[in-house]
Amino acid sequence: MLIFKNSIYNRQETSPGRHSSISNIGYDELFDPENLLSVSLNEEIAVIDFLERQPKEYWLQDSTKFYRNSYKMGSYSIFGNLLNILKNGLNDVGVWHKMNTYHFCFLYDVLLRFAFNYNHDNANGRLDTLPELKGKPLQIELFIKDFFFNTVFLLNEDQYNSLTREEKIELGYDCPFQFAVINGLAPTKNEMELQSSSDYPYSIYV
């Protein structure tokens, strides 16, 4: 199971000490954050397969369009590996997994593109994709706010590198491999792996 700021598996669970209440985003009570992740990641399989079949001379151009922030990480094989790792972690019931900045950055790009396509689809298409929303728009910006710890990966190199260590801590920029992602360093095999957690990551509020 993947650890977010708030639990995607149980909306009564939040990360302790982060004051991370869920926004009033108008979702139907049946809205399922876990299903959103599952559907978007499953659809991404076809996206990467399509991109890999394009002529290699277009790969850089295509990757900057499809992965507006994470394209600097490297090749489609890296995206495919991250995708499989996230899918496995999402469905690994009984084990909590910590993500790092590589995972969050890639997932951010996937979710924003998924939401754009969903919101521009017709009513039947929306119902087929996320029936629990009953055709309502997907407010992905508020989803990111509620479930991502931060979006440090949206900073450019100059913005991030100019911050002091104290400023990064104050802003909550403490996710592993921030520097590497923002400065366009490809992940190693170990850096793409999730880290299992022996601690229960949430507090339960009733």
Residue frames relative to the residue before (quaternion, step in Angstrom):
aa qw qx qy qz dx dy dz
M 1.0000 0.0000 0.0000 0.0000 0.00 0.00 0.00
L 0.3940 -0.7431 0.5019 0.2018 3.55 -1.00 0.88
I 0.3420 -0.7438 0.5444 0.1826 3.56 -0.98 0.91
F 0.0248 -0.7646 0.6436 -0.0212 3.54 -0.79 1.14
K 0.7218 -0.3999 0.3084 0.4732 3.59 -1.28 -0.03
N 0.7469 0.0894 -0.0620 0.6560 3.54 1.12 -0.79
S 0.5835 -0.6138 0.4007 0.3496 3.55 -1.09 0.64
I 0.3240 -0.7274 0.5709 0.1999 3.57 -0.95 0.88
Y 0.6452 0.5318 -0.3062 0.4551 3.57 1.29 -0.23
N 0.7836 0.0492 -0.0071 0.6193 3.59 1.18 -0.59
R 0.3059 -0.8112 0.4705 0.1642 3.59 -0.33 1.22
Q 0.5792 0.5536 -0.3946 0.4497 3.60 1.25 0.11
E 0.6449 0.5071 -0.3145 0.4775 3.57 1.29 -0.04
T 0.0036 -0.7892 0.6135 -0.0275 3.57 -0.93 0.96
S 0.5850 -0.5675 0.4380 0.3793 3.54 -1.25 0.40
P 0.4691 -0.7047 0.4463 0.2900 3.62 -0.73 0.98
G 0.8391 0.2450 -0.1768 0.4524 3.54 -1.11 0.78
R 0.6499 0.5381 -0.3275 0.4252 3.60 1.21 0.03
H 0.3298 -0.7668 0.4971 0.2369 3.61 1.25 0.01
S 0.3302 0.8011 -0.4307 0.2523 3.53 1.03 0.86
S 0.0590 0.8191 -0.5657 0.0745 3.57 0.65 1.08
I 0.5306 -0.6395 0.4608 0.3117 3.54 -1.16 0.66
S 0.4920 -0.6641 0.4799 0.2943 3.57 -0.97 0.88
N 0.4567 -0.6281 0.5451 0.3157 3.52 -1.26 0.44
I 0.0638 0.8669 -0.4858 0.0913 3.54 0.36 1.28
G 0.5486 -0.6749 0.3816 0.3129 3.56 1.20 0.33
Y 0.3752 0.7166 -0.5081 0.2960 3.57 1.17 0.37
D 0.5559 -0.5589 0.4896 0.3728 3.53 -1.20 0.50
E 0.6101 -0.5826 0.3930 0.3659 3.57 -1.09 0.68
L 0.6681 0.5012 -0.3005 0.4605 3.57 1.17 -0.48
F 0.3812 0.7343 -0.4874 0.2792 3.60 1.26 -0.01
D 0.1532 -0.8154 0.5581 0.0153 3.54 -0.80 1.08
P 0.3032 -0.7800 0.5159 0.1829 3.63 -0.22 1.21
E 0.6180 0.5450 -0.3485 0.4468 3.57 1.03 -0.73
N 0.6611 0.5029 -0.3097 0.4628 3.57 0.96 -0.83
L 0.5942 0.5582 -0.3606 0.4530 3.59 1.05 -0.71
L 0.6677 0.4868 -0.2983 0.4776 3.57 0.91 -0.91
S 0.6651 0.5205 -0.3063 0.4393 3.57 0.90 -0.93
V 0.6880 0.4800 -0.2855 0.4634 3.58 0.85 -0.97
S 0.6834 0.4916 -0.3016 0.4477 3.59 0.84 -0.93
L 0.6672 0.4865 -0.3087 0.4721 3.60 0.98 -0.77
N 0.6388 0.5166 -0.3330 0.4628 3.58 1.01 -0.73
E 0.6531 0.5028 -0.3174 0.4688 3.59 0.99 -0.77
E 0.6127 0.5816 -0.3493 0.4053 3.57 1.11 -0.65
I 0.5158 0.6319 -0.4202 0.3976 3.60 1.18 -0.42
A 0.6940 0.4677 -0.2713 0.4754 3.57 0.89 -0.97
V 0.6087 0.5597 -0.3529 0.4377 3.59 1.07 -0.71
I 0.6956 0.4611 -0.2794 0.4748 3.57 0.80 -1.00
D 0.6204 0.5384 -0.3412 0.4570 3.59 1.01 -0.76
F 0.6498 0.5119 -0.3083 0.4698 3.59 0.98 -0.85
L 0.6877 0.4913 -0.2927 0.4473 3.58 0.84 -0.96
E 0.6555 0.5228 -0.3174 0.4430 3.58 0.99 -0.77
R 0.6682 0.5004 -0.2975 0.4632 3.59 1.18 -0.49
Q 0.5386 0.6083 -0.4110 0.4134 3.58 1.28 -0.04
P 0.6372 -0.5186 0.3883 0.4175 3.61 -1.18 0.46
K 0.5681 -0.6533 0.3831 0.3221 3.56 -0.89 0.95
E 0.6057 0.5768 -0.3698 0.4046 3.59 1.08 -0.57
Y 0.6898 0.4535 -0.2815 0.4892 3.60 1.25 -0.29
W 0.4304 0.7450 -0.4449 0.2487 3.58 1.24 -0.20
L 0.6736 0.4910 -0.3150 0.4538 3.61 0.83 -0.89
Q 0.6564 0.5101 -0.3066 0.4637 3.56 0.92 -0.90
D 0.6840 0.4816 -0.2877 0.4664 3.58 0.91 -0.91
S 0.6677 0.5197 -0.3195 0.4267 3.58 0.88 -0.89
T 0.6489 0.5077 -0.3323 0.4591 3.61 1.03 -0.67
K 0.6474 0.4961 -0.3202 0.4819 3.59 1.18 -0.45
F 0.7452 0.4130 -0.2220 0.4742 3.57 0.89 -0.93
Y 0.7789 0.1778 -0.0908 0.5946 3.59 1.12 -0.65
R 0.1510 -0.8753 0.4541 0.0698 3.51 0.52 1.29
N 0.7591 0.3209 -0.1891 0.5338 3.58 1.14 -0.52
S 0.7562 0.4119 -0.2102 0.4630 3.57 0.96 -0.82
Y 0.4085 0.7322 -0.4741 0.2688 3.62 1.21 -0.04
K 0.6166 0.5794 -0.3445 0.4066 3.59 1.13 -0.62
M 0.5298 0.6601 -0.4000 0.3515 3.59 1.23 -0.36
G 0.6953 -0.4536 0.3082 0.4645 3.58 1.03 -0.64
S 0.8313 -0.2839 0.2154 0.4266 3.52 -1.14 -0.78
Y 0.6704 -0.4721 0.3847 0.4238 3.53 -1.37 0.08
S 0.5782 0.5700 -0.3898 0.4345 3.59 1.12 -0.47
I 0.6234 0.5149 -0.3348 0.4839 3.59 1.10 -0.67
F 0.6447 0.5056 -0.3244 0.4728 3.59 0.95 -0.84
G 0.6500 0.5195 -0.3156 0.4560 3.57 0.98 -0.82
N 0.6490 0.5071 -0.3170 0.4703 3.57 0.99 -0.79
L 0.6503 0.5056 -0.3165 0.4704 3.58 0.94 -0.87
L 0.6310 0.5414 -0.3272 0.4491 3.56 1.00 -0.83
N 0.6868 0.4763 -0.2890 0.4669 3.60 0.82 -0.94
I 0.6375 0.5282 -0.3247 0.4573 3.57 1.01 -0.80
L 0.6743 0.4847 -0.2964 0.4718 3.59 0.94 -0.86
K 0.6366 0.5210 -0.3311 0.4623 3.59 0.97 -0.79
N 0.6678 0.4916 -0.3038 0.4691 3.58 0.91 -0.87
G 0.6637 0.5076 -0.3048 0.4571 3.57 0.96 -0.84
L 0.6216 0.5565 -0.3328 0.4395 3.56 1.02 -0.82
N 0.7777 0.3618 -0.1633 0.4875 3.56 0.96 -0.91
D 0.5110 0.6522 -0.4182 0.3724 3.59 1.27 0.02
V 0.1374 -0.8380 0.5261 0.0468 3.55 0.32 1.29
G 0.7715 0.3501 -0.2688 0.4581 3.54 -0.94 0.92
V 0.7459 0.2768 -0.1871 0.5762 3.59 1.27 -0.25
W 0.2706 -0.7550 0.5773 0.1532 3.56 -0.85 1.01
H 0.1388 -0.8065 0.5737 0.0340 3.55 -0.93 0.97
K 0.3034 -0.7319 0.5854 0.1719 3.55 -0.99 0.93
M 0.2626 -0.7469 0.5923 0.1495 3.54 -1.02 0.89
N 0.2822 -0.7317 0.5853 0.2061 3.55 -1.28 0.31
T 0.7652 -0.3958 0.2389 0.4481 3.58 -1.28 0.00
Y 0.5720 0.5707 -0.3898 0.4418 3.61 1.09 -0.52
H 0.6811 0.4882 -0.2883 0.4633 3.57 0.90 -0.93
F 0.6913 0.4869 -0.2930 0.4463 3.58 0.82 -0.98
C 0.6491 0.5189 -0.3239 0.4522 3.59 0.96 -0.80
F 0.6612 0.4915 -0.3000 0.4809 3.58 0.91 -0.91
L 0.6720 0.5030 -0.2969 0.4552 3.57 0.89 -0.94
Y 0.5994 0.5641 -0.3512 0.4463 3.59 1.06 -0.72
D 0.6791 0.4828 -0.2944 0.4680 3.59 0.84 -0.94
V 0.6395 0.5267 -0.3225 0.4579 3.57 0.98 -0.84
L 0.7029 0.4818 -0.2746 0.4454 3.58 0.83 -0.99
L 0.6603 0.5034 -0.3283 0.4503 3.60 0.92 -0.80
R 0.6648 0.4795 -0.3118 0.4806 3.59 0.97 -0.78
F 0.6206 0.5378 -0.3346 0.4623 3.58 1.03 -0.80
A 0.6754 0.4947 -0.2948 0.4607 3.59 0.89 -0.94
F 0.6199 0.5381 -0.3438 0.4560 3.59 1.01 -0.78
N 0.6850 0.4765 -0.2872 0.4703 3.58 0.86 -0.94
Y 0.6392 0.5243 -0.3238 0.4602 3.58 0.99 -0.84
N 0.7126 0.4740 -0.2702 0.4411 3.59 0.79 -1.00
H 0.7038 0.4217 -0.2640 0.5070 3.60 1.19 -0.44
D 0.5028 0.6339 -0.4302 0.4004 3.57 1.28 0.14
N 0.5529 -0.5861 0.4563 0.3775 3.58 -1.25 0.26
A 0.7435 -0.4328 0.2683 0.4335 3.56 -1.30 0.23
N 0.6701 0.4964 -0.3080 0.4578 3.58 0.90 -0.88
G 0.6414 0.5294 -0.3225 0.4520 3.55 1.01 -0.79
R 0.6394 0.5180 -0.3221 0.4680 3.57 1.00 -0.81
L 0.6731 0.5021 -0.2993 0.4532 3.56 0.90 -0.92
D 0.6462 0.5117 -0.3233 0.4649 3.57 1.04 -0.69
T 0.7024 0.4885 -0.2699 0.4417 3.57 1.01 -0.84
L 0.7919 -0.0186 0.0565 0.6077 3.58 0.80 -1.06
P 0.1504 -0.8473 0.5011 0.0917 3.60 0.37 1.18
E 0.5987 0.5949 -0.3685 0.3897 3.60 1.10 -0.59
L 0.6518 0.5076 -0.3241 0.4609 3.62 1.18 -0.42
K 0.3123 -0.7972 0.4696 0.2157 3.58 1.33 -0.11
G 0.7381 -0.4391 0.2210 0.4622 3.56 1.00 0.84
K 0.4791 0.6725 -0.4435 0.3487 3.60 1.25 -0.05
P 0.5889 -0.5648 0.4258 0.3911 3.61 -1.16 0.46
L 0.3913 -0.6825 0.5669 0.2444 3.53 -1.23 0.57
Q 0.2083 -0.7965 0.5602 0.0910 3.58 -0.47 1.23
I 0.1217 -0.8693 0.4755 0.0583 3.52 0.47 1.26
E 0.5904 0.5781 -0.3835 0.4125 3.61 1.06 -0.60
L 0.6815 0.4612 -0.2876 0.4900 3.57 1.00 -0.79
F 0.5826 0.5524 -0.3720 0.4658 3.57 1.13 -0.55
I 0.6417 0.5125 -0.3172 0.4742 3.58 0.95 -0.88
K 0.6507 0.5242 -0.3140 0.4508 3.58 0.93 -0.89
D 0.7173 0.4709 -0.2524 0.4473 3.57 0.93 -0.89
F 0.8195 0.3082 -0.1217 0.4676 3.58 0.96 -0.80
F 0.6573 0.4543 -0.3277 0.5042 3.62 1.17 -0.31
F 0.4999 -0.6550 0.4743 0.3101 3.58 -0.98 0.81
N 0.7512 -0.1956 0.1312 0.6166 3.56 1.07 -0.77
T 0.3245 -0.7136 0.5758 0.2322 3.55 -1.33 0.06
V 0.0405 0.8443 -0.5299 0.0693 3.55 0.88 0.99
F 0.6142 0.5870 -0.3388 0.4042 3.59 1.12 -0.66
L 0.5800 0.5764 -0.3796 0.4328 3.61 1.26 -0.13
L 0.5371 0.5998 -0.4111 0.4275 3.59 1.26 -0.18
N 0.3934 -0.6758 0.5502 0.2931 3.56 -1.16 0.51
E 0.7467 -0.4249 0.2618 0.4399 3.55 -1.29 0.21
D 0.6823 0.4963 -0.3000 0.4452 3.58 0.85 -0.96
Q 0.6480 0.5237 -0.3226 0.4492 3.58 0.95 -0.86
Y 0.7101 0.4523 -0.2693 0.4676 3.57 0.86 -0.94
N 0.7131 0.4811 -0.2736 0.4303 3.57 0.79 -1.00
S 0.6310 0.5343 -0.3385 0.4491 3.59 1.21 -0.36
L 0.5713 0.5951 -0.3813 0.4172 3.60 1.25 -0.25
T 0.4059 -0.6793 0.5496 0.2679 3.55 -1.06 0.73
R 0.6735 -0.4750 0.3650 0.4330 3.56 -1.27 0.26
E 0.6534 0.5193 -0.3110 0.4545 3.58 0.98 -0.86
E 0.6507 0.5130 -0.3177 0.4610 3.59 0.99 -0.81
K 0.6340 0.5240 -0.3327 0.4613 3.59 1.00 -0.77
I 0.6543 0.5025 -0.3129 0.4705 3.58 0.95 -0.85
E 0.6562 0.5210 -0.3091 0.4498 3.58 0.94 -0.90
L 0.7044 0.4481 -0.2541 0.4882 3.58 1.06 -0.75
G 0.5090 -0.6658 0.4089 0.3611 3.58 1.27 -0.10
Y 0.4444 0.6841 -0.4598 0.3509 3.57 1.22 0.39
D 0.2955 0.7823 -0.4858 0.2542 3.55 0.30 1.28
C 0.4174 0.7113 -0.4685 0.3170 3.58 1.23 0.35
P 0.5511 -0.6403 0.4133 0.3397 3.63 -0.88 0.85
F 0.8541 0.1976 -0.1788 0.4467 3.53 -1.28 0.74
Q 0.2261 0.7831 -0.5413 0.2065 3.59 1.10 0.65
F 0.6663 0.5158 -0.3061 0.4430 3.56 0.81 -1.05
A 0.6681 0.5226 -0.3059 0.4324 3.57 0.87 -0.95
V 0.6773 0.4907 -0.2985 0.4598 3.59 0.88 -0.93
I 0.7014 0.4791 -0.2803 0.4471 3.58 0.78 -1.02
N 0.7376 0.3947 -0.2221 0.5008 3.56 1.06 -0.72
G 0.5659 -0.6851 0.3454 0.3018 3.56 1.23 0.46
L 0.3842 0.7089 -0.5016 0.3134 3.58 1.03 0.75
A 0.4391 -0.6949 0.5035 0.2662 3.58 -0.83 0.98
P 0.4689 -0.6928 0.4649 0.2900 3.61 -0.96 0.78
T 0.4297 -0.6377 0.5659 0.2975 3.52 -1.23 0.53
K 0.6987 -0.4386 0.3375 0.4534 3.57 -1.28 0.12
N 0.6768 0.4921 -0.2963 0.4604 3.59 0.91 -0.89
E 0.6621 0.5180 -0.3096 0.4443 3.58 1.01 -0.76
M 0.6455 0.5088 -0.3269 0.4665 3.58 1.19 -0.38
E 0.5883 0.6009 -0.3688 0.3960 3.58 1.20 -0.36
L 0.4616 -0.6288 0.5475 0.3030 3.54 -1.26 0.53
Q 0.3202 -0.7272 0.5717 0.2045 3.55 -1.22 0.50
S 0.3531 -0.7444 0.5243 0.2150 3.57 -0.62 1.09
S 0.2322 -0.7730 0.5809 0.1056 3.54 -1.13 0.76
S 0.3324 -0.7481 0.5420 0.1902 3.56 -0.92 0.92
D 0.6453 0.5118 -0.3120 0.4737 3.58 1.28 -0.28
Y 0.4584 -0.6362 0.5338 0.3166 3.55 -1.16 0.62
P 0.3549 -0.8280 0.3985 0.1720 3.60 -0.44 1.19
Y 0.7572 0.4020 -0.1940 0.4768 3.61 1.17 -0.25
S 0.3309 -0.6505 0.6335 0.2571 3.47 -1.43 0.30
I 0.3190 -0.7499 0.5516 0.1777 3.57 -1.10 0.68
Y 0.0893 -0.7904 0.6058 0.0183 3.56 -0.81 1.09
V 0.1089 -0.7974 0.5925 0.0345 3.55 -0.94 0.91
